[in-house]
């Protein structure tokens, strides 16, 4: 691991009319388990299927149907807990959370309140190089998702799609350690990255596979430190929950609005009501949804259809042994093994597929730094311009490594390499063969280069005198020689010869 000293970022401070205020944020992230079957039935979890086509008798709550735990979903939740350095509870239990809603056929949700599968863990959230926030995870519990109510298909009726009913969710609950909107977005991004590396959730926020309930409160400076010392939540102020956020940009906007709303209430002498709110992105504001329920409002009790879940330590150890290299580990290795900057290593490890691509290029090119430069600047830049991702790249790792090998062997210059990259990107082909067939090899014959330099100098005596008076102008001769040779002359050889001929 990297031996880095991280600075804790300062909390976000919002100036009110009377006081400065600090934000305190905790998050409850619902991550859909990457599994082909639901938590308690064998029904498909495929997204985009015809409404009510992926529904078993269990999902529809038909009489006499009993849930059966999907072991793979539990394994995925354990894998997630291990990836977040969390405690795995060998004994956990499911509870019924009772409430009525049209898209909840059973009239209750099977969840875990009293005995969750995963206990305390942590995430290190990088804000920028050298600055990070440690966010503590309180728990991860496994539960089933509800269905979806559809209100825009008919002016007089609402419809219900039960395809999502019973899909396995991991609710990942953080401590109130997040101190600003940007940190909240960075936390979600880091959590999503880890889940994707683990393969336990695809992190697709657009499809609702990763969504967050954001708890926001404000307090006067110094109160958060009192909470840390006493663990007394009263120091943090009354929190409001912003429900079902699935956009990092909207999360930041909602937090900022909600904090300012609470500050205005408190400074006017009012009291913030604990409630659940929704964010309206069109109006840029939160609005009240319902008063915040407590556990007793749901009449929780142990699910009578499911025995306590008992798992063996050996099974957990096997899962731990199969964990992949996670983002922080991979980033640290890229810095030490390839000599990359922390920033470049962070860019390359943002997505596991990008990191894998880079490693193949580095292995083929034999130069990690040069490979990183080409992957980040040339390839990623071009893919972004064309609105493509690495899975749709026209240039495969072997081709890019081939271009870099040609640079390292002085067969081509950096300028020719960019032209070659464009040919490979648009037409494909083997870089070495393209260079050979199209006469793109760099001119390294010093006699030929010297002849071109002599010709340019002889034809421009006035420019020679200027360059002798101001050596910086020697670059003009270099440019003319490169132009005369079609950019094929070795730039270092040209620079050396020009300097020598001009007596610089």
C-alpha positions in Angstrom: 0.0 0.0 0.0 1.0 3.6 -0.5 2.6 5.3 2.5 0.5 8.5 2.1 -0.3 11.1 4.7 -3.9 12.3 4.1 -5.3 15.6 5.2 -8.9 15.5 6.4 -11.0 18.1 4.4 -12.6 20.9 6.3 -16.4 20.8 6.7 -18.6 22.8 4.4 -19.5 26.0 6.1 -22.6 28.0 5.1 -22.9 31.6 6.3 -26.4 32.4 7.6 -27.7 35.8 8.5 -26.8 35.3 12.2 -24.3 32.4 12.4 -22.0 30.2 10.4 -23.4 26.7 10.1 -21.8 23.3 9.3 -23.4 20.5 7.4 -23.7 16.9 8.7 -24.7 14.2 6.2 -25.4 10.5 6.5 -26.4 8.2 3.7 -28.5 5.1 3.2 -27.5 3.6 -0.2 -29.7 1.0 -1.7 -27.6 -1.2 -4.0 -29.3 -3.8 -6.2 -27.4 -7.1 -5.8 -25.9 -8.3 -9.1 -27.8 -11.6 -9.4 -29.9 -13.3 -12.1 -32.6 -14.4 -9.6 -34.4 -12.5 -6.8 -33.7 -12.7 -3.1 -36.5 -15.2 -2.2 -37.6 -16.6 -5.5 -36.1 -17.9 -8.8 -37.8 -15.1 -10.9 -35.5 -13.2 -13.3 -34.1 -9.8 -12.4 -33.6 -8.7 -16.0 -34.1 -5.0 -16.5 -36.5 -3.7 -19.1 -38.7 -6.9 -19.4 -42.4 -6.5 -20.2 -44.3 -5.3 -17.1 -45.2 -8.1 -14.6 -43.4 -10.7 -16.7 -40.7 -11.5 -14.1 -43.0 -12.3 -11.2 -43.2 -15.6 -9.4 -46.1 -16.7 -7.1 -43.8 -15.8 -4.1 -43.3 -12.2 -5.5 -47.0 -11.8 -6.0 -47.7 -13.0 -2.4 -50.0 -15.8 -3.4 -51.4 -17.7 -0.4 -49.2 -20.4 0.9 -46.1 -19.3 -0.9 -43.0 -19.3 1.3 -39.7 -17.5 0.6 -36.5 -19.4 0.1 -33.2 -17.5 0.6 -31.0 -17.2 -2.5 -27.6 -18.2 -1.3 -25.8 -16.2 -4.0 -27.4 -13.0 -2.9 -26.1 -13.6 0.6 -22.7 -14.3 -0.8 -22.7 -11.1 -2.7 -23.6 -9.1 0.4 -20.8 -10.8 2.4 -18.4 -10.0 -0.5 -19.5 -6.4 -0.3 -19.0 -6.3 3.5 -15.5 -7.7 3.1 -14.7 -5.2 0.4 -15.7 -2.4 2.8 -13.5 -3.9 5.6 -16.7 -4.6 7.6 -17.5 -7.2 10.2 -19.5 -10.2 8.9 -22.1 -11.4 11.4 -22.2 -15.2 11.3 -25.8 -15.1 12.7 -28.3 -12.6 11.3 -32.1 -12.6 10.9 -34.9 -11.3 8.7 -37.7 -9.1 9.9 -41.0 -7.9 8.5 -41.4 -4.2 7.9 -45.1 -3.6 7.7 -46.6 -0.9 5.6 -49.3 -0.7 2.9 -48.4 0.4 -0.6 -50.0 -0.7 -3.9 -46.6 -2.0 -5.3 -46.0 -4.1 -2.1 -48.2 -7.2 -2.6 -47.4 -8.8 0.7 -48.2 -5.7 2.7 -44.8 -5.9 4.3 -41.1 -5.9 3.2 -38.7 -8.6 4.4 -35.7 -6.8 5.7 -33.1 -6.9 8.5 -33.5 -4.4 11.4 -32.3 -6.0 14.6 -29.6 -8.4 13.3 -28.0 -7.3 10.0 -25.7 -9.6 8.0 -22.9 -7.0 7.9 -21.7 -4.8 10.7 -19.3 -1.8 10.9 -16.9 -1.0 8.1 -15.3 2.0 6.4 -14.6 3.7 3.1 -11.7 6.1 2.4 -13.1 8.8 0.1 -10.5 10.6 -1.9 -11.4 14.3 -2.4 -8.3 15.2 -4.3 -4.6 14.0 -4.1 -3.5 14.0 -0.5 -7.0 14.9 0.9 -9.5 12.2 2.0 -12.4 11.6 4.3 -12.8 8.3 6.2 -16.5 7.5 6.2 -17.6 4.8 8.7 -20.2 2.2 7.6 -22.7 1.4 10.4 -24.2 -1.7 8.8 -25.3 -3.4 5.6 -28.6 -5.3 5.7 -30.2 -7.3 3.0 -33.8 -6.8 2.0 -36.2 -7.2 -0.9 -37.2 -4.4 -3.2 -40.8 -3.2 -3.8 -42.5 -2.9 -7.2 -43.0 0.2 -9.2 -46.1 2.4 -9.4 -46.7 4.1 -12.8 -48.7 7.3 -12.9 -48.2 8.7 -16.3 -49.9 6.1 -18.6 -53.5 7.1 -17.9 -55.0 10.4 -16.6 -57.4 8.6 -14.3 -55.6 5.4 -13.2 -52.2 4.3 -11.9 -50.6 1.0 -12.8 -48.3 -1.3 -10.9 -45.3 -3.2 -12.3 -44.1 -6.0 -10.0 -41.0 -7.0 -11.9 -38.8 -5.4 -9.4 -40.6 -6.9 -6.4 -38.4 -9.2 -4.5 -35.1 -8.1 -6.1 -32.3 -8.3 -3.6 -31.0 -5.0 -2.2 -28.1 -4.2 0.1 -28.9 -1.2 2.2 -25.5 0.4 3.1 -25.9 2.8 6.0 -23.1 5.3 6.8 -22.4 7.2 9.9 -23.0 11.0 9.8 -19.3 11.5 8.7 -19.9 13.4 5.4 -19.5 17.1 5.8 -20.5 18.7 2.4 -22.3 18.2 -0.9 -19.1 17.5 -2.8 -18.1 14.8 -0.2 -21.5 13.2 -0.5 -21.1 12.9 -4.3 -17.5 11.6 -3.9 -18.7 9.1 -1.3 -21.3 7.7 -3.7 -18.7 7.6 -6.5 -16.2 5.7 -4.4 -18.9 3.3 -3.1 -20.1 2.6 -6.6 -16.5 2.1 -7.8 -15.9 -0.5 -5.1 -19.2 -2.4 -5.8 -18.3 -2.5 -9.5 -14.8 -3.8 -8.8 -16.4 -6.5 -6.5 -19.0 -7.4 -9.1 -21.8 -7.2 -6.5 -23.8 -4.3 -8.0 -23.5 -2.8 -11.5 -24.0 0.7 -10.1 -26.4 1.8 -12.8 -28.0 4.8 -11.2 -30.1 5.6 -14.3 -31.9 2.2 -13.9 -32.3 2.7 -10.2 -29.8 0.0 -9.3 -28.0 2.4 -7.0 -30.0 5.0 -5.2 -29.5 7.0 -2.0 -31.5 8.4 0.8 -29.6 11.4 2.1 -30.0 12.6 5.7 -29.1 16.2 6.1 -28.8 18.4 9.2 -27.0 21.6 10.2 -25.2 22.5 13.4 -23.2 25.4 14.8 -19.4 25.1 14.6 -18.0 22.9 17.4 -21.1 20.8 17.8 -19.9 18.0 15.5 -16.8 17.6 17.7 -19.1 17.3 20.8 -21.0 14.5 18.9 -17.7 12.7 18.2 -16.7 12.9 21.8 -20.1 11.8 23.2 -21.8 10.0 20.3 -24.9 12.1 21.3 -26.8 12.8 18.1 -28.6 15.7 19.6 -25.5 17.9 19.0 -26.0 17.4 15.2 -29.4 19.0 14.9 -32.7 17.6 13.5 -32.1 15.7 10.3 -34.4 15.5 7.2 -34.2 12.6 4.8 -34.1 13.3 1.0 -35.5 10.1 -0.6 -34.5 8.1 -3.6 -31.7 10.1 -5.1 -30.1 8.6 -8.2 -27.9 11.4 -9.6 -24.7 12.7 -8.0 -25.3 16.1 -9.4 -28.9 16.2 -8.0 -27.6 14.9 -4.6 -25.3 17.9 -4.3 -28.0 20.3 -5.4 -30.5 18.8 -2.9 -28.1 18.9 0.0 -27.2 22.5 -0.6 -30.9 23.6 -0.9 -32.0 21.5 2.2 -29.2 22.9 4.3 -30.1 26.5 3.5 -33.8 25.8 4.1 -33.0 24.4 7.6 -30.7 27.4 8.4 -33.4 29.8 7.4 -35.9 28.1 9.7 -33.5 28.0 12.7 -32.4 31.6 12.3 -36.0 32.7 12.2 -36.5 31.0 15.6 -38.3 28.0 14.2 -37.8 24.3 14.6 -36.8 21.8 11.9 -39.3 19.0 11.7 -37.8 15.5 11.2 -39.4 14.3 8.0 -38.9 12.6 4.6 -38.6 14.9 1.7 -38.3 14.6 -2.1 -36.0 16.7 -4.4 -37.6 18.4 -7.4 -34.8 18.9 -9.9 -36.9 21.1 -12.1 -37.5 23.6 -9.3 -34.2 22.9 -7.6 -35.9 22.4 -4.2 -36.9 19.8 -1.7 -40.5 19.3 -0.7 -42.2 17.4 2.2 -43.2 13.9 1.5 -44.2 12.6 4.9 -43.2 12.8 8.6 -40.2 10.7 9.3 -41.2 7.3 10.6 -39.4 5.5 13.4 -38.9 1.8 13.6 -42.1 1.3 15.8 -44.2 2.9 13.0 -43.5 -0.1 10.8 -44.4 -2.7 13.6 -41.2 -4.7 12.9 -41.2 -8.3 14.1 -39.1 -11.3 13.2 -40.2 -12.9 9.9 -42.0 -16.2 10.9 -41.3 -17.7 7.4 -37.5 -17.6 7.7 -35.2 -19.1 10.3 -32.2 -17.1 11.5 -29.5 -17.1 8.9 -26.4 -18.8 10.1 -23.2 -18.9 8.0 -19.8 -20.5 8.7 -16.5 -18.6 9.1 -14.9 -21.0 6.6 -17.4 -19.9 3.9 -16.7 -16.2 4.7 -12.9 -16.9 4.5 -13.3 -18.5 1.1 -15.2 -15.5 -0.2 -12.5 -13.2 1.3 -9.7 -15.2 -0.5 -11.5 -14.7 -3.8 -11.8 -10.9 -3.5 -10.3 -9.0 -6.5 -7.7 -6.3 -6.1 -9.8 -3.3 -5.0 -9.4 0.4 -6.2 -7.2 1.7 -3.4 -4.9 -1.3 -3.7 -4.7 -1.1 -7.4 -4.1 2.6 -7.3 -1.3 2.2 -4.8 0.3 -0.5 -7.0 0.2 1.6 -10.1 2.0 4.4 -8.3 4.8 2.1 -7.0 5.0 -0.4 -9.9 4.7 2.1 -12.8 5.9 5.3 -11.2 2.7 7.1 -11.9 1.4 10.2 -10.2 -1.4 9.6 -7.7 -3.7 11.6 -10.0 -2.9 9.5 -13.1 -3.3 6.3 -11.1 -6.7 7.5 -9.9 -7.8 8.2 -13.5 -6.7 4.7 -14.7 -8.3 2.9 -11.8 -11.6 4.8 -11.8 -13.2 1.8 -13.7 -11.8 -1.7 -13.4 -12.1 -2.2 -17.2 -10.0 0.9 -17.8 -7.3 -0.4 -15.4 -7.3 -3.8 -17.1 -6.8 -2.1 -20.5 -3.9 0.0 -19.2 -2.1 -3.0 -17.7 -2.3 -4.9 -21.0 -0.9 -1.8 -22.8 1.9 -1.4 -20.2 2.8 -5.1 -20.4 3.0 -5.0 -24.2 4.8 -1.7 -24.4 7.3 -2.3 -21.6 6.9 1.2 -20.3 4.1 2.0 -17.7 4.6 5.8 -17.7 4.4 6.1 -21.5 1.5 3.7 -21.6 -0.4 5.8 -19.0 0.3 9.0 -21.0 -1.1 7.5 -24.2 -4.1 5.8 -22.6 -5.2 8.9 -20.6 -4.4 11.6 -23.1 -4.7 10.1 -26.6 -7.1 7.2 -26.2 -9.4 8.5 -23.4 -9.5 11.9 -25.0 -10.5 10.6 -28.4 -13.1 8.2 -26.9 -14.6 11.1 -24.9 -14.8 13.2 -28.1 -16.6 10.4 -29.9 -18.9 9.7 -26.8 -17.5 6.1 -26.6 -16.2 4.0 -23.7 -13.3 1.6 -23.5 -15.5 -1.4 -24.3 -16.2 0.3 -27.7 -12.6 1.3 -28.4 -11.4 0.8 -32.0 -7.9 0.5 -30.7 -7.1 -2.6 -28.7 -4.3 -2.9 -26.1 -2.0 -4.7 -28.5 -2.3 -2.1 -31.1 -1.6 0.8 -28.7 1.3 -1.1 -27.2 2.6 -1.5 -30.7 2.5 2.2 -31.3 4.4 2.8 -28.1 7.1 0.2 -28.9 7.7 2.0 -32.2 8.2 5.3 -30.3 10.6 3.7 -27.9 12.7 2.1 -30.7 12.9 5.5 -32.4 11.2 4.0 -35.4 8.7 6.9 -35.3 8.6 10.3 -33.7 5.9 11.6 -31.3 4.3 13.5 -34.2 4.3 10.5 -36.5 2.9 8.4 -33.6 -0.1 10.7 -33.3 -0.7 10.3 -37.1 -0.3 6.6 -36.8 -2.8 6.5 -33.8 -5.4 8.2 -36.0 -4.9 5.7 -38.8 -5.3 2.8 -36.4 -8.3 4.4 -34.7 -10.2 5.0 -37.9 -8.9 2.2 -40.2 -7.5 -0.5 -37.9 -4.5 -2.6 -38.7 -1.1 -3.5 -37.3 0.9 -0.4 -36.4 4.3 -1.8 -37.5 3.0 -2.9 -40.9 1.2 0.5 -41.4 4.5 2.3 -40.7 6.4 0.0 -43.2 3.8 0.1 -45.9 3.2 3.9 -45.8 6.8 4.9 -45.4 6.3 6.5 -42.0 9.6 5.5 -40.4 11.5 8.2 -38.7 14.7 9.4 -40.5 17.6 8.6 -38.3 20.3 8.9 -40.9 22.4 11.9 -39.6 23.9 12.5 -43.1 20.4 13.0 -44.6 19.3 15.2 -41.6 22.5 17.2 -41.8 22.0 17.9 -45.5 18.5 19.2 -44.8 19.8 21.4 -41.9 22.6 22.8 -44.1 20.1 23.6 -46.9 17.8 25.5 -44.5 20.6 27.5 -42.9 22.1 28.4 -46.3 18.8 29.7 -47.6 18.1 31.9 -44.5 21.2 34.0 -43.6 19.1 36.7 -41.9 17.4 34.2 -39.7 20.8 32.8 -38.8 22.0 36.1 -37.4 18.8 36.5 -35.4 19.2 33.0 -33.9 22.8 33.7 -33.0 21.7 36.8 -31.2 18.7 35.1 -29.6 19.2 31.3 -29.3 15.5 30.8 -28.6 14.9 31.4 -32.3 16.8 28.3 -33.3 13.5 26.5 -32.9 12.5 28.1 -36.2 15.2 26.1 -38.0 14.1 22.9 -36.3 10.5 23.4 -37.5 11.7 24.1 -41.1 13.8 20.9 -41.1 10.9 18.8 -39.8 8.6 20.3 -42.4 11.2 19.6 -45.2 11.5 16.0 -44.1 7.7 15.5 -43.7 8.0 15.2 -40.0 10.1 12.1 -40.3 13.4 13.4 -39.0 14.5 12.4 -35.5 13.7 15.6 -33.5 16.6 15.1 -31.1 19.1 14.7 -34.0 17.6 17.8 -35.7 17.9 19.9 -32.5 21.5 18.8 -31.9 22.6 19.5 -35.5 20.9 22.9 -35.6 22.6 24.0 -32.3 25.9 22.7 -33.6 25.7 24.4 -37.0 24.6 27.7 -35.5 27.3 27.5 -32.8 24.8 27.7 -30.0 
